Amino acid sequence: MSILKTYARLYADSVEQSLPLLQQLTGSDEPDFRFTDGEVQLVGIGDFLLFAGPPEERAKHMHGSATVVVADLDDLTETLLAAGAVITEAATPAPTGRYLYARHAGGPEVEYVEWTPELVRRVVPR
């Protein structure tokens, strides 16, 4: 099991208001990815994952304390379960690949994502 990338999660009302500063801070002209989940826009840029939309819709994503991109979600699941973690949301397809949520022993809940091969090639440095 290997971690490819970890994101700091940011929550905001508007992508348009938040993205310019993130572009400046990361030196990236364009996000690595951008998609919508209901009324929430998700934008990955640099080491930030921005969740933007109405507060009540953003709140649905706030249970995760981090987003971690891994090479193999199935291998990770075995590792998590062996360590006493509880899968709180089973592996689910997403525009970037697939994800799951797990609550670690001790309490933190983390979103783990396995990206599509194309996204890994484009975003993860060699």
N, C-alpha and C positions, 0 to 999 in steps of 0.2 A: 504494500500500500504506500503510495507516495502523494504528498501534497504538492500541487503544481502552483497554486496561488491562493492568497488569503486577502479578503476584502474587508475594509472598514465600512460599516454600514452608516449611511447618512439618510435622514428623513427630512423632506422639505415639501412645501406647498407647490412649488413650480420648478420644472426642469429649466425653463428659459431663464429664470432668475438665478438658479444655482449653478448651471453648467459653465458659464464664462469663467468664474473663479476656479472651478475644478480644472478647466482646460489650462488656465494660467499656471496653477500650482503643479500640474503634472507634465506640462509641456506638450500636451496632446491636442492636436487640432480637432480630432474626431474621437468619439467614444469607441471602445472595443465592441460594444454591442448596445442595443437599445430595443426594448420591446414593451408591450403593455400587458398587464395582468388585471383585467377588469378596468377599474378607473385609475389604477396606479401604473405610472411609467417607471420602468427599471432601466437604469443607465450604468454601464460599467465603464469607468475611465481611470486609467492608472491603477491605483490600489484602493479606489473608492467604488462603492456600489450605492447609487442614489435611488431612493424610493421616493417618488414625487406624486402627489395627488391629495385628495381630500383627507383630512386627519382621520376620520372614521375608517376610511379604506386603508390608509397607511398602517393603522393600528393592527390590522390583520397580519402584518409581516413583522411586527416588533417583538415577537416571542423569541426570535433567533438573535443570539448575541454576536454572531459572526457568520460570514459566508466563506466556505473553504472549498476550493476546487481540487478534486482528487483525480488520479489516473483511472481508478477502478472502483466504482461504487459497491460492487458485490464483495470484493475483498475487504473494503472498508467496513461494510456491514458486519462481516464475521469478526473483525477486530473490535468494533464497538460493542457487540453483544458479549464477546469474551471478557471485555473489561467492565461489564455490568451496566452499559448504557441501555436505554430504552428507545426504540424507534417510535417516535411520536407521529410521524407522517411517512408512510411507506414510499418507496421509490416511485416517482411520478414523472411522466414526460414533461418537458419544458422546451421553449424555443431554442435554448442553448444546449440542450441535451436531456439530462434527467437529474432529479434532486431528491433528497430525503431530509427529514429533520430528526435529530437524535438528542435526547436528554442524557447528558453524561452523569455518572455517579457524582454526587455533590451538587447537582442542579443546573449547570449551564446547558442551554439548548442551542444547538448549532445546526445551520443548514449546510449540508454537503452536496456538492454538485459534480457530476461527471459531464464534461463538455463534449460536444461533437468533435471528431478528429479535426475538422476544418478550423474550428474556433481555437483548439489547442495550438495548431500550427501557426495561426495568425497572431495569437496573443502571448503565448508562453515562450519566453526566451530560451534558447538552447543552452 
